[in-house]
């Protein structure tokens, strides 16, 4: 199934965006872009360093610029950073260029997936379940408002998740919210 528009995967860190993006690319033949990795490559420094040296606002500007570029490219699967939807401008740009799919997971699943990672600047010094729950809940309304569809990832394979994403797209369904 060839993509006729971008698929933007959004959601909290550890919800499976990168894994599902790679799977969707295998299933559709589309290209993949990992927004965080692309920004790291272009800036020549890790995200934690970008935050430390330039601040979060600078990083969010880089995200917005990248989304603008992606909008002018051939349809691809885009794995967005966890905070990409915090800017309304980003959401509008993504909606204009494609479909936004929210991947969800329970806080315990997220914690289990990210607990060994040192490259999650938002969690630096707060790598614990209660902080993750609090931040997920704070961001939930933004994710849900931005999403055209939502897919739960807990206890499912990437293939199962991606089949659901593609089926929703084919049917023009907006999925459960």
ChimeraX commands (.cxc) that place a marker at each C-alpha (Angstrom):
marker #1 position 0.00,0.00,0.00 radius 0.5
marker #1 position 1.64,3.22,-1.19 radius 0.5
marker #1 position 1.23,6.33,0.92 radius 0.5
marker #1 position -0.65,9.25,-0.60 radius 0.5
marker #1 position 0.06,11.53,2.38 radius 0.5
marker #1 position 2.46,11.66,5.31 radius 0.5
marker #1 position 1.76,9.64,8.42 radius 0.5
marker #1 position 2.90,11.52,11.53 radius 0.5
marker #1 position 3.28,9.30,14.57 radius 0.5
marker #1 position 2.88,11.22,17.81 radius 0.5
marker #1 position 2.77,10.26,21.44 radius 0.5
marker #1 position 4.72,10.24,24.63 radius 0.5
marker #1 position 8.30,8.96,24.57 radius 0.5
marker #1 position 8.40,5.19,24.76 radius 0.5
marker #1 position 5.01,4.65,23.09 radius 0.5
marker #1 position 6.56,2.93,20.08 radius 0.5
marker #1 position 6.80,5.69,17.48 radius 0.5
marker #1 position 10.22,4.70,16.12 radius 0.5
marker #1 position 9.45,0.98,16.10 radius 0.5
marker #1 position 6.11,1.49,14.37 radius 0.5
marker #1 position 7.56,3.98,11.88 radius 0.5
marker #1 position 10.12,1.41,10.76 radius 0.5
marker #1 position 7.41,-1.23,10.47 radius 0.5
marker #1 position 5.10,1.07,8.46 radius 0.5
marker #1 position 7.97,1.78,6.08 radius 0.5
marker #1 position 8.52,-1.94,5.54 radius 0.5
marker #1 position 4.80,-2.39,4.87 radius 0.5
marker #1 position 4.38,0.59,2.51 radius 0.5
marker #1 position 7.81,1.09,0.94 radius 0.5
marker #1 position 7.74,4.70,2.15 radius 0.5
marker #1 position 10.73,6.55,3.52 radius 0.5
marker #1 position 11.05,7.19,7.25 radius 0.5
marker #1 position 12.25,10.24,9.10 radius 0.5
marker #1 position 12.98,10.32,12.80 radius 0.5
marker #1 position 12.61,13.98,13.69 radius 0.5
marker #1 position 14.86,13.83,16.76 radius 0.5
marker #1 position 17.61,11.97,14.88 radius 0.5
marker #1 position 17.41,14.39,11.96 radius 0.5
marker #1 position 17.75,17.37,14.29 radius 0.5
marker #1 position 20.72,15.74,16.06 radius 0.5
marker #1 position 22.39,15.11,12.69 radius 0.5
marker #1 position 21.84,18.67,11.48 radius 0.5
marker #1 position 22.92,20.31,14.74 radius 0.5
marker #1 position 25.89,18.04,15.33 radius 0.5
marker #1 position 24.91,17.56,18.97 radius 0.5
marker #1 position 22.61,15.38,21.03 radius 0.5
marker #1 position 19.20,16.67,22.07 radius 0.5
marker #1 position 20.26,16.88,25.71 radius 0.5
marker #1 position 23.13,19.14,24.59 radius 0.5
marker #1 position 20.80,21.27,22.41 radius 0.5
marker #1 position 18.52,21.76,25.43 radius 0.5
marker #1 position 21.47,22.61,27.68 radius 0.5
marker #1 position 23.23,25.00,25.28 radius 0.5
marker #1 position 20.30,26.61,23.46 radius 0.5
marker #1 position 17.20,25.81,25.53 radius 0.5
marker #1 position 13.93,24.09,24.77 radius 0.5
marker #1 position 12.47,26.96,22.72 radius 0.5
marker #1 position 15.36,26.72,20.25 radius 0.5
marker #1 position 14.81,22.97,19.94 radius 0.5
marker #1 position 11.07,23.49,19.35 radius 0.5
marker #1 position 11.94,26.00,16.58 radius 0.5
marker #1 position 14.07,23.31,14.93 radius 0.5
marker #1 position 11.10,20.91,15.07 radius 0.5
marker #1 position 8.82,23.46,13.42 radius 0.5
marker #1 position 11.33,24.15,10.64 radius 0.5
marker #1 position 11.71,20.42,9.98 radius 0.5
marker #1 position 7.94,19.86,9.78 radius 0.5
marker #1 position 7.72,22.67,7.22 radius 0.5
marker #1 position 10.38,20.92,5.12 radius 0.5
marker #1 position 8.68,17.54,5.42 radius 0.5
marker #1 position 5.43,19.05,4.17 radius 0.5
marker #1 position 7.12,19.68,0.81 radius 0.5
marker #1 position 8.53,16.14,0.46 radius 0.5
marker #1 position 7.10,12.92,-0.94 radius 0.5
marker #1 position 4.75,11.15,1.52 radius 0.5
marker #1 position 6.70,9.40,4.26 radius 0.5
marker #1 position 6.34,8.07,7.78 radius 0.5
marker #1 position 7.43,10.62,10.37 radius 0.5
marker #1 position 8.29,9.67,13.93 radius 0.5
marker #1 position 7.77,12.89,15.88 radius 0.5
marker #1 position 9.48,13.85,19.10 radius 0.5
marker #1 position 7.32,13.52,22.20 radius 0.5
marker #1 position 6.79,17.28,22.52 radius 0.5
marker #1 position 6.21,18.14,18.85 radius 0.5
marker #1 position 2.47,18.69,19.35 radius 0.5
marker #1 position 3.04,21.20,22.13 radius 0.5
marker #1 position 3.01,23.89,19.43 radius 0.5
marker #1 position -0.27,24.51,17.63 radius 0.5
marker #1 position 1.68,25.61,14.55 radius 0.5
marker #1 position 3.26,22.15,14.33 radius 0.5
marker #1 position -0.12,20.45,14.56 radius 0.5
marker #1 position -1.55,22.67,11.81 radius 0.5
marker #1 position 1.44,21.97,9.56 radius 0.5
marker #1 position 1.17,18.21,10.13 radius 0.5
marker #1 position -2.59,18.17,9.49 radius 0.5
marker #1 position -2.08,20.08,6.25 radius 0.5
marker #1 position 0.50,17.53,5.07 radius 0.5
marker #1 position -0.97,14.25,6.26 radius 0.5
marker #1 position -2.56,12.15,8.97 radius 0.5
marker #1 position -1.61,12.31,12.65 radius 0.5
marker #1 position -1.72,9.01,14.52 radius 0.5
marker #1 position -1.43,9.00,18.30 radius 0.5
marker #1 position 0.29,5.95,19.75 radius 0.5
marker #1 position -0.58,5.37,23.39 radius 0.5
marker #1 position 0.79,3.21,26.18 radius 0.5
marker #1 position 0.21,2.90,29.89 radius 0.5
marker #1 position 2.68,4.80,32.12 radius 0.5
marker #1 position 4.11,1.51,33.41 radius 0.5
marker #1 position 4.84,0.39,29.83 radius 0.5
marker #1 position 6.50,3.72,29.04 radius 0.5
marker #1 position 8.64,3.57,32.17 radius 0.5
marker #1 position 9.71,0.02,31.35 radius 0.5
marker #1 position 10.68,1.07,27.80 radius 0.5
marker #1 position 12.61,4.26,28.71 radius 0.5
marker #1 position 14.15,3.51,32.13 radius 0.5
marker #1 position 17.55,2.59,30.67 radius 0.5
marker #1 position 17.77,5.64,28.40 radius 0.5
marker #1 position 20.02,8.61,29.11 radius 0.5
marker #1 position 18.90,10.63,26.07 radius 0.5
marker #1 position 15.47,11.74,27.31 radius 0.5
marker #1 position 16.15,15.35,28.40 radius 0.5
marker #1 position 12.63,15.90,29.69 radius 0.5
marker #1 position 13.13,13.00,32.13 radius 0.5
marker #1 position 16.64,13.92,33.28 radius 0.5
marker #1 position 16.58,13.73,37.05 radius 0.5
marker #1 position 12.96,12.50,36.95 radius 0.5
marker #1 position 13.24,8.93,35.65 radius 0.5
marker #1 position 10.43,7.54,37.78 radius 0.5
marker #1 position 6.90,6.28,37.27 radius 0.5
marker #1 position 5.12,9.06,39.16 radius 0.5
marker #1 position 6.79,11.82,37.10 radius 0.5
marker #1 position 6.07,9.95,33.85 radius 0.5
marker #1 position 2.38,9.60,34.85 radius 0.5
marker #1 position 2.20,13.31,35.69 radius 0.5
marker #1 position 3.82,14.42,32.43 radius 0.5
marker #1 position 1.75,11.99,30.34 radius 0.5
marker #1 position -1.43,13.31,31.90 radius 0.5
marker #1 position -0.36,16.92,31.32 radius 0.5
marker #1 position 0.31,16.22,27.63 radius 0.5
marker #1 position -2.65,13.90,27.00 radius 0.5
marker #1 position -5.12,16.64,25.99 radius 0.5
marker #1 position -2.66,18.04,23.42 radius 0.5
marker #1 position -2.02,14.60,21.93 radius 0.5
marker #1 position -5.71,13.77,21.75 radius 0.5
marker #1 position -6.65,17.14,20.24 radius 0.5
marker #1 position -3.99,16.76,17.52 radius 0.5
marker #1 position -4.72,13.15,16.58 radius 0.5
marker #1 position -6.75,11.98,13.62 radius 0.5
marker #1 position -6.60,8.45,15.07 radius 0.5
marker #1 position -5.32,6.76,18.21 radius 0.5
marker #1 position -3.86,3.27,18.59 radius 0.5
marker #1 position -2.91,1.58,21.87 radius 0.5
marker #1 position 0.49,-0.17,21.77 radius 0.5
marker #1 position 0.52,-2.06,25.08 radius 0.5
marker #1 position 1.05,-5.80,24.62 radius 0.5
marker #1 position 0.88,-5.65,20.82 radius 0.5
marker #1 position 3.44,-6.28,18.12 radius 0.5
marker #1 position 4.52,-3.51,15.78 radius 0.5
marker #1 position 2.90,-5.41,12.91 radius 0.5
marker #1 position -0.48,-5.52,14.68 radius 0.5
marker #1 position -0.30,-1.82,15.44 radius 0.5
marker #1 position 0.72,-0.90,11.89 radius 0.5
marker #1 position -2.00,-3.05,10.34 radius 0.5
marker #1 position -4.54,-1.12,12.43 radius 0.5
marker #1 position -3.03,2.22,11.36 radius 0.5
marker #1 position -3.18,1.27,7.68 radius 0.5
marker #1 position -6.68,-0.17,7.98 radius 0.5
marker #1 position -7.94,3.06,9.57 radius 0.5
marker #1 position -6.27,5.06,6.81 radius 0.5
marker #1 position -7.79,2.88,4.09 radius 0.5
marker #1 position -11.27,3.21,5.58 radius 0.5
marker #1 position -10.83,6.93,6.21 radius 0.5
marker #1 position -11.67,6.18,9.81 radius 0.5
marker #1 position -10.60,8.53,12.55 radius 0.5
marker #1 position -10.21,5.70,15.02 radius 0.5
marker #1 position -11.02,5.67,18.68 radius 0.5
marker #1 position -10.00,8.60,20.81 radius 0.5
marker link #1:1,2 radius 0.2
marker link #1:2,3 radius 0.2
marker link #1:3,4 radius 0.2
marker link #1:4,5 radius 0.2
marker link #1:5,6 radius 0.2
marker link #1:6,7 radius 0.2
marker link #1:7,8 radius 0.2
marker link #1:8,9 radius 0.2
marker link #1:9,10 radius 0.2
marker link #1:10,11 radius 0.2
marker link #1:11,12 radius 0.2
marker link #1:12,13 radius 0.2
marker link #1:13,14 radius 0.2
marker link #1:14,15 radius 0.2
marker link #1:15,16 radius 0.2
marker link #1:16,17 radius 0.2
marker link #1:17,18 radius 0.2
marker link #1:18,19 radius 0.2
marker link #1:19,20 radius 0.2
marker link #1:20,21 radius 0.2
marker link #1:21,22 radius 0.2
marker link #1:22,23 radius 0.2
marker link #1:23,24 radius 0.2
marker link #1:24,25 radius 0.2
marker link #1:25,26 radius 0.2
marker link #1:26,27 radius 0.2
marker link #1:27,28 radius 0.2
marker link #1:28,29 radius 0.2
marker link #1:29,30 radius 0.2
marker link #1:30,31 radius 0.2
marker link #1:31,32 radius 0.2
marker link #1:32,33 radius 0.2
marker link #1:33,34 radius 0.2
marker link #1:34,35 radius 0.2
marker link #1:35,36 radius 0.2
marker link #1:36,37 radius 0.2
marker link #1:37,38 radius 0.2
marker link #1:38,39 radius 0.2
marker link #1:39,40 radius 0.2
marker link #1:40,41 radius 0.2
marker link #1:41,42 radius 0.2
marker link #1:42,43 radius 0.2
marker link #1:43,44 radius 0.2
marker link #1:44,45 radius 0.2
marker link #1:45,46 radius 0.2
marker link #1:46,47 radius 0.2
marker link #1:47,48 radius 0.2
marker link #1:48,49 radius 0.2
marker link #1:49,50 radius 0.2
marker link #1:50,51 radius 0.2
marker link #1:51,52 radius 0.2
marker link #1:52,53 radius 0.2
marker link #1:53,54 radius 0.2
marker link #1:54,55 radius 0.2
marker link #1:55,56 radius 0.2
marker link #1:56,57 radius 0.2
marker link #1:57,58 radius 0.2
marker link #1:58,59 radius 0.2
marker link #1:59,60 radius 0.2
marker link #1:60,61 radius 0.2
marker link #1:61,62 radius 0.2
marker link #1:62,63 radius 0.2
marker link #1:63,64 radius 0.2
marker link #1:64,65 radius 0.2
marker link #1:65,66 radius 0.2
marker link #1:66,67 radius 0.2
marker link #1:67,68 radius 0.2
marker link #1:68,69 radius 0.2
marker link #1:69,70 radius 0.2
marker link #1:70,71 radius 0.2
marker link #1:71,72 radius 0.2
marker link #1:72,73 radius 0.2
marker link #1:73,74 radius 0.2
marker link #1:74,75 radius 0.2
marker link #1:75,76 radius 0.2
marker link #1:76,77 radius 0.2
marker link #1:77,78 radius 0.2
marker link #1:78,79 radius 0.2
marker link #1:79,80 radius 0.2
marker link #1:80,81 radius 0.2
marker link #1:81,82 radius 0.2
marker link #1:82,83 radius 0.2
marker link #1:83,84 radius 0.2
marker link #1:84,85 radius 0.2
marker link #1:85,86 radius 0.2
marker link #1:86,87 radius 0.2
marker link #1:87,88 radius 0.2
marker link #1:88,89 radius 0.2
marker link #1:89,90 radius 0.2
marker link #1:90,91 radius 0.2
marker link #1:91,92 radius 0.2
marker link #1:92,93 radius 0.2
marker link #1:93,94 radius 0.2
marker link #1:94,95 radius 0.2
marker link #1:95,96 radius 0.2
marker link #1:96,97 radius 0.2
marker link #1:97,98 radius 0.2
marker link #1:98,99 radius 0.2
marker link #1:99,100 radius 0.2
marker link #1:100,101 radius 0.2
marker link #1:101,102 radius 0.2
marker link #1:102,103 radius 0.2
marker link #1:103,104 radius 0.2
marker link #1:104,105 radius 0.2
marker link #1:105,106 radius 0.2
marker link #1:106,107 radius 0.2
marker link #1:107,108 radius 0.2
marker link #1:108,109 radius 0.2
marker link #1:109,110 radius 0.2
marker link #1:110,111 radius 0.2
marker link #1:111,112 radius 0.2
marker link #1:112,113 radius 0.2
marker link #1:113,114 radius 0.2
marker link #1:114,115 radius 0.2
marker link #1:115,116 radius 0.2
marker link #1:116,117 radius 0.2
marker link #1:117,118 radius 0.2
marker link #1:118,119 radius 0.2
marker link #1:119,120 radius 0.2
marker link #1:120,121 radius 0.2
marker link #1:121,122 radius 0.2
marker link #1:122,123 radius 0.2
marker link #1:123,124 radius 0.2
marker link #1:124,125 radius 0.2
marker link #1:125,126 radius 0.2
marker link #1:126,127 radius 0.2
marker link #1:127,128 radius 0.2
marker link #1:128,129 radius 0.2
marker link #1:129,130 radius 0.2
marker link #1:130,131 radius 0.2
marker link #1:131,132 radius 0.2
marker link #1:132,133 radius 0.2
marker link #1:133,134 radius 0.2
marker link #1:134,135 radius 0.2
marker link #1:135,136 radius 0.2
marker link #1:136,137 radius 0.2
marker link #1:137,138 radius 0.2
marker link #1:138,139 radius 0.2
marker link #1:139,140 radius 0.2
marker link #1:140,141 radius 0.2
marker link #1:141,142 radius 0.2
marker link #1:142,143 radius 0.2
marker link #1:143,144 radius 0.2
marker link #1:144,145 radius 0.2
marker link #1:145,146 radius 0.2
marker link #1:146,147 radius 0.2
marker link #1:147,148 radius 0.2
marker link #1:148,149 radius 0.2
marker link #1:149,150 radius 0.2
marker link #1:150,151 radius 0.2
marker link #1:151,152 radius 0.2
marker link #1:152,153 radius 0.2
marker link #1:153,154 radius 0.2
marker link #1:154,155 radius 0.2
marker link #1:155,156 radius 0.2
marker link #1:156,157 radius 0.2
marker link #1:157,158 radius 0.2
marker link #1:158,159 radius 0.2
marker link #1:159,160 radius 0.2
marker link #1:160,161 radius 0.2
marker link #1:161,162 radius 0.2
marker link #1:162,163 radius 0.2
marker link #1:163,164 radius 0.2
marker link #1:164,165 radius 0.2
marker link #1:165,166 radius 0.2
marker link #1:166,167 radius 0.2
marker link #1:167,168 radius 0.2
marker link #1:168,169 radius 0.2
marker link #1:169,170 radius 0.2
marker link #1:170,171 radius 0.2
marker link #1:171,172 radius 0.2
marker link #1:172,173 radius 0.2
marker link #1:173,174 radius 0.2
marker link #1:174,175 radius 0.2
marker link #1:175,176 radius 0.2
marker link #1:176,177 radius 0.2
view
